[in-house]
C-alpha cells in the first residue's frame, strides 16, 4: 500500500508535512515568489481569482494579495494589482462566507459576475437535455457553472491584461475533484502539491478566521443538492486523503476508493489525448 501511495504522491508532487513553523513560513515565501515570477515572466501586472467562500480560494487569494503588495513595494510600480471576483449563480447560500473572505483578503479590486443568466440561457438552447432525468441534467449543469466561471475570469483577465489563478491542490487532484476546463483551467496554480490540512495551515498562518479555515468544503454546483459537502462526493474524508498522500496508514476501503478514483480521473490531469 505504501508503495502505491508513494508513487501517486510523487506524481502529484505532494509536499511533505510541515516540520515546524519555520518550514510553513518558508513554503509560504516559496509560493509567493512563484506567483511573482509567473507574473513577471509573462510581462503582466494583474492577477485574477474567483473567490467562493471556501478555504482554497481564501488561501490562494491571501498569497496573491501579498505577492502583489510585495511587488509594488519592491518595484515602486503601483500598477501591479490583484482582482478578486465573486461569481455567484443567482444568490449563493453562503454568500456571507464569500464576503468574509473578500473582506479578509482585501484585494486591490472586487468584481462580481452573476453567471446565472448565462448558464440558464445556454441550458435552454441544449437539445441534448430533452428527455434526460433531472439529476443528470443538474449534474451536467454543475460542470457548466464551473466552466462559465472560468470563462468570466478569463474575460476579466483579458480585459485587464492579467493571469488567472487556480485553486487546485493535491487532495483535490488525486480525486479528480475539479471540472475539466472549468476550475481545472488556469494560468498558475499556487496551491499545487499541498494537501488540505496544509492549505488550512497557510490560511491560519495569515490569521484567517477559524470559521473560514475550518468551513466544510463544498463545490456547491448542484441545484438539487445545495451545499453538498465534498466528502459526501468523495466517499472518504479529507483527513484520509491527506494521510494517504503523506504515506500514512488509511482504512483499506479508503485506500481502494482513492486509488480507483485516481485511475478513473486520469484524463483530467493530462493534456488532451492525441494520436
C-alpha positions in Angstrom: 0.0 0.0 0.0 2.7 2.5 0.9 4.5 1.9 -2.4 1.3 2.9 -4.3 0.8 5.9 -2.0 4.4 7.0 -2.6 4.1 6.6 -6.3 0.9 8.7 -6.5 2.3 11.3 -4.2 5.4 11.7 -6.4 3.3 12.0 -9.5 1.3 14.8 -7.8 4.5 16.4 -6.3 3.0 16.3 -2.9 4.8 18.4 -0.3 5.8 16.6 2.9 4.2 17.7 6.1 5.4 21.0 7.5 8.1 20.1 10.0 7.6 23.2 12.1 6.6 26.9 11.9 9.7 27.8 10.0 9.0 25.2 7.4 5.5 26.5 7.0 6.6 30.1 6.6 9.4 29.1 4.1 6.8 27.3 2.0 4.6 30.5 2.0 7.6 32.5 0.8 8.3 30.0 -1.9 4.8 30.1 -3.2 4.6 33.9 -3.1 7.8 34.0 -5.1 6.4 31.5 -7.6 3.3 33.8 -8.1 5.5 36.8 -8.6 7.8 35.0 -11.1 4.9 33.8 -13.1 3.6 37.3 -13.5 6.9 39.0 -14.2 8.0 36.3 -16.7 4.7 36.8 -18.5 5.3 40.5 -18.7 1.9 41.2 -17.0 0.8 43.0 -13.9 -2.6 41.7 -12.9 -3.8 38.5 -11.2 -7.5 37.3 -11.3 -9.0 34.8 -8.9 -12.6 33.7 -8.2 -13.5 33.8 -4.5 -16.0 31.1 -3.5 -16.0 31.4 0.3 -14.1 28.2 0.8 -10.6 27.9 2.3 -8.9 27.1 -1.0 -9.8 30.4 -2.8 -9.2 32.2 0.5 -5.7 30.8 0.8 -4.9 31.5 -2.9 -6.2 35.0 -2.5 -4.1 35.7 0.5 -1.0 34.5 -1.3 -1.8 36.6 -4.4 -2.5 39.8 -2.5 0.7 39.5 -0.5 2.6 38.8 -3.8 1.2 41.9 -5.4 1.8 44.1 -2.4 5.5 43.0 -2.2 5.9 43.6 -6.0 4.6 47.1 -5.6 6.9 47.8 -2.7 9.9 46.3 -4.4 9.5 47.9 -7.8 7.7 51.1 -6.9 5.2 50.3 -9.6 1.7 50.8 -8.4 0.1 49.2 -11.4 0.5 45.7 -10.0 -2.9 44.6 -8.8 -5.0 41.6 -7.7 -8.6 41.3 -8.8 -10.8 39.1 -6.7 -14.0 38.0 -8.4 -17.3 36.8 -7.0 -19.1 34.5 -9.4 -22.4 33.6 -7.9 -25.1 31.6 -9.6 -28.0 33.8 -8.6 -27.8 34.2 -4.8 -25.2 31.9 -3.2 -26.5 30.3 0.0 -23.2 31.0 1.8 -22.6 34.4 0.4 -21.7 35.7 3.8 -18.7 33.4 3.8 -17.6 34.7 0.4 -17.9 38.3 1.5 -16.0 37.5 4.7 -13.2 36.0 2.6 -13.2 39.1 0.4 -13.0 41.4 3.5 -10.1 39.4 5.0 -8.1 39.2 1.8 -8.6 43.0 1.0 -8.0 42.6 -2.7 -7.0 45.6 -4.8 -10.2 45.3 -6.8 -13.5 43.5 -6.3 -15.6 42.4 -9.2 -18.9 40.4 -9.3 -20.3 38.5 -12.3 -23.6 36.6 -11.9 -23.2 33.5 -14.1 -26.9 32.6 -13.6 -28.4 34.2 -16.7 -25.6 32.8 -19.0 -25.9 29.2 -17.7 -29.7 29.2 -17.9 -29.6 30.7 -21.4 -27.2 28.0 -22.5 -29.2 25.2 -20.9 -32.4 26.4 -22.7 -30.6 26.0 -26.1 -29.2 22.5 -25.5 -31.5 20.0 -27.2 -29.5 17.1 -25.7 -31.2 17.8 -22.4 -34.6 16.7 -23.7 -35.8 13.6 -22.0 -32.9 13.5 -19.5 -33.6 12.9 -15.8 -33.4 15.9 -13.6 -30.4 14.6 -11.6 -28.4 14.0 -14.7 -29.2 17.5 -16.1 -28.4 19.1 -12.7 -25.0 17.3 -12.6 -24.1 18.4 -16.1 -25.1 22.0 -15.5 -23.0 22.0 -12.3 -19.9 21.5 -14.5 -21.3 24.2 -16.9 -21.4 26.6 -14.0 -17.7 25.9 -13.2 -16.8 26.4 -16.9 -18.8 29.6 -17.1 -17.0 30.9 -14.0 -13.7 30.3 -15.7 -14.9 32.0 -18.9 -15.8 35.0 -16.8 -12.4 35.1 -15.1 -10.5 34.8 -18.4 -12.7 37.6 -19.8 -11.7 39.8 -16.9 -8.1 38.8 -17.2 -8.1 39.5 -20.9 -9.5 43.0 -20.4 -7.1 43.7 -17.5 -4.0 42.0 -19.2 -3.6 39.5 -16.5 -3.2 35.9 -15.4 -5.9 33.6 -13.9 -5.1 31.8 -10.7 -6.4 28.3 -10.0 -7.1 26.7 -6.6 -6.4 23.1 -7.3 -4.3 21.2 -4.7 -3.1 17.6 -4.2 -6.1 16.5 -2.2 -8.4 17.6 -5.0 -6.1 16.4 -7.8 -5.9 12.9 -6.5 -9.7 12.6 -6.6 -10.1 14.5 -9.9 -12.4 16.8 -7.9 -12.5 19.6 -10.4 -14.3 20.4 -13.6 -12.2 19.7 -16.7 -11.7 23.1 -18.5 -13.6 24.7 -15.6 -11.9 25.3 -12.3 -9.2 23.0 -13.6 -8.3 25.6 -16.1 -5.9 28.4 -15.1 -2.6 30.1 -15.8 -1.0 29.2 -12.5 -1.9 27.0 -9.5 -0.1 28.2 -6.4 -1.6 25.5 -4.1 -0.4 22.6 -6.2 1.2 19.8 -4.2 -0.4 20.8 -0.9 -2.8 18.6 1.0 -6.0 20.0 2.5 -4.6 20.5 6.0 -1.6 22.3 4.6 -3.9 24.7 2.8 -5.7 25.4 6.0 -2.4 25.8 7.9 -1.3 28.5 5.4 -4.6 30.4 5.8 -4.4 30.1 9.6 -0.8 31.5 9.5 -2.2 34.6 7.7 -4.6 35.0 10.7 -7.7 34.0 8.8 -10.9 33.4 10.9 -11.4 29.8 12.0 -14.9 29.9 10.7 -13.4 30.2 7.2 -10.4 28.0 7.7 -12.4 25.1 9.0 -15.5 25.6 6.9 -16.9 22.4 5.5 -15.7 22.2 1.8 -18.3 22.2 -0.9 -18.2 22.8 -4.6 -21.9 23.8 -4.4 -22.6 23.1 -8.1 -25.8 21.1 -7.9 -29.1 22.9 -7.5 -30.8 19.7 -6.3 -28.1 19.2 -3.6 -27.1 22.7 -2.5 -24.0 22.9 -0.3 -23.3 19.2 -0.7 -20.0 18.5 1.2 -17.1 17.4 -0.9 -16.5 14.5 1.4 -20.0 13.2 0.5 -19.0 13.1 -3.1 -15.6 11.5 -2.3 -16.8 8.7 -0.1 -13.7 9.4 2.1 -12.7 12.3 4.3 -10.1 14.9 3.5 -8.2 13.7 6.6 -8.0 10.2 5.0 -6.9 11.7 1.6 -4.2 13.8 3.3 -3.0 10.7 5.2 -2.9 8.7 2.0 -0.9 11.3 0.2 1.6 11.6 3.1 2.1 7.9 3.2 0.3 7.3 6.4 -1.9 4.2 7.1 -5.6 4.5 6.0 -8.6 2.2 6.0 -8.5 -0.5 3.3 -11.8 0.8 1.9 -10.5 4.4 1.8 -7.3 3.2 0.1 -9.4 1.5 -2.6 -11.7 4.4 -3.1 -8.8 6.9 -3.5 -6.8 4.6 -5.9 -9.9 3.7 -8.0 -10.9 7.4 -8.3 -7.3 8.4 -9.1 -7.3 6.0 -12.0 -10.8 6.9 -13.2 -10.0 10.6 -13.3 -6.6 10.3 -15.0 -7.9 12.1 -18.1 -8.4 15.2 -16.1 -4.8 15.5 -15.2 -3.2 15.2 -18.6 -3.2 17.1 -21.9 -5.9 16.1 -24.4 -5.4 12.7 -26.0 -3.8 12.8 -29.4 -2.8 10.2 -31.9 
